[in-house]
Amino acid sequence: MKMRARINAMCKTCTYDPLDRGTCAQQIACCTVKSCPLHPVRPITTKEIHFELIRGWNIDPLDLDEKARRLVPTSSTCPPEPQNDVLLDLQMTSWGESNER
């Protein structure tokens, strides 16, 4: 067995849970055990890893290494901007009106 096949097999044995969500490749790519000597050479998928999978595994996207973080869409790693502009405008308007009287 070649070295790449042995690394892939070891990562699959260690990380993959067929009863958990995501594919074997996604689970291995999202491995956060950085103390493992195989972590830097583990197999990485080229497919996108949806934020729902990471959230389901209770992983913070910032805990992923650079290779895995590139697979998570950037729009899903950052929470959306708060939509408080309208609320602030309304508060300022009502505050200004009450002080003018």
C-alpha positions in Angstrom: 0.0 0.0 0.0 1.4 3.4 -1.0 1.9 6.1 1.6 -1.0 8.3 0.3 -3.4 5.4 0.6 -2.2 4.6 4.1 -2.6 8.3 5.2 -6.1 8.4 3.7 -7.0 5.1 5.4 -5.7 6.3 8.7 -7.6 9.6 8.5 -10.8 7.8 7.5 -10.4 5.3 10.5 -9.8 8.2 12.9 -12.3 10.8 11.7 -15.1 9.4 9.6 -18.4 8.5 11.3 -20.9 7.2 8.8 -23.8 8.0 11.2 -22.8 11.7 11.4 -23.6 14.3 8.8 -21.3 15.1 5.9 -19.2 12.9 3.6 -16.0 11.2 4.7 -14.0 13.8 2.8 -15.8 16.7 4.4 -15.3 15.2 7.9 -11.6 14.6 7.3 -11.1 18.1 5.9 -12.7 19.6 9.0 -10.5 17.7 11.4 -9.2 20.1 14.1 -6.8 17.8 15.8 -3.7 19.8 15.0 -1.5 17.7 17.3 -1.8 14.8 14.9 1.3 14.3 12.8 -0.9 13.5 9.7 -3.0 16.7 10.1 -0.9 18.8 7.6 -1.1 16.0 5.0 -4.6 14.7 5.5 -6.7 14.4 2.4 -8.7 17.6 1.6 -11.8 17.7 -0.6 -12.2 20.3 -3.3 -16.0 20.5 -2.7 -17.6 23.3 -0.7 -18.2 22.6 3.0 -21.5 24.2 4.0 -21.7 26.2 7.2 -24.6 24.0 8.5 -22.2 21.0 8.6 -19.6 22.9 10.6 -22.3 24.2 12.9 -23.6 20.7 13.3 -20.2 19.5 14.3 -19.9 22.4 16.8 -16.8 23.7 15.0 -15.9 27.4 14.8 -14.8 28.1 11.3 -11.8 30.0 12.7 -10.6 26.7 14.3 -10.2 25.2 10.8 -6.8 25.4 9.2 -6.3 27.5 6.1 -6.9 24.6 3.7 -10.3 23.7 5.2 -11.3 27.3 5.8 -11.0 27.9 2.0 -13.8 25.4 1.4 -16.3 27.2 3.6 -18.1 30.0 1.7 -17.0 33.4 3.1 -20.6 34.6 3.3 -21.4 31.8 5.8 -18.4 32.3 8.1 -19.2 35.9 8.9 -22.6 36.8 10.5 -24.6 39.2 8.4 -24.4 42.9 9.3 -27.1 43.9 11.8 -30.1 45.6 10.3 -30.4 48.3 12.9 -30.0 51.4 10.7 -33.8 51.8 10.4 -34.3 51.3 14.1 -31.6 53.9 14.9 -33.1 56.4 12.5 -36.5 55.9 14.1 -35.1 56.3 17.6 -33.2 59.5 16.6 -36.2 60.9 14.9 -38.6 60.3 17.8 -35.9 61.5 20.3 -35.4 64.7 18.3 -39.1 65.3 18.0 -39.7 64.9 21.7 -36.9 67.4 22.6 -38.1 70.0 20.1 -41.5 70.3 21.9 
